[in-house]
Amino acid sequence: MVHEEEILQIVQSIWMSILDLEIRLDSSADRRLREGGGRTLTGCVQLTGDFEGAALLDCTGKLAQRVAGVMFEEHPDALSIAEVQDALGELTNMIAGNIKPLLSGSSRLSLPSVVEGADYTLIVPGSKALLQVGFTCEQEPLLVTLAERCK
């Protein structure tokens, strides 16, 4: 079983080592993302094998643009949509890759998928949220969800 503290350590480690950005827990992140009304991105990596589910990373478009700028060492406004999506997919993949060893048995990761829009819902059919951890980075919300296939 994966715990909130482990997700916290994974996300903080990635944000500090890759992005050099401060991140902190925020229990209101899910609500803030849903009520924000602006552009949102969701990265998703499927886990298959002994554990079946998905790791998801939701964040605002503003935060996605900011982290992509750091990753590509470019001004955020100079980046294409594809670069922003690529950066979010890679961050989701890193999170899923760090969650994978915490799961019992053997699991494999899919390639990351990224959805973007202003009013959408991403559903992983046949699954339920096992754990959700909300964060804030530069006043912007982000949410990490570990979903598990319903048995």
Secondary structure, 3 states (H helix, E strand, C coil): CCCHHHHHHHHHHHHHHHHCCCCEECCCHHHHHHHCCCCEEEEEEEEEECCCEEEEEEEEHHHHHHHHHHHHCCCHHHCCHHHHHHHHHHHHHHHHHHHHHHCCCCEEECCCEEEEECCCCCCCCCEEEEEEEEEEECCEEEEEEEEEECC
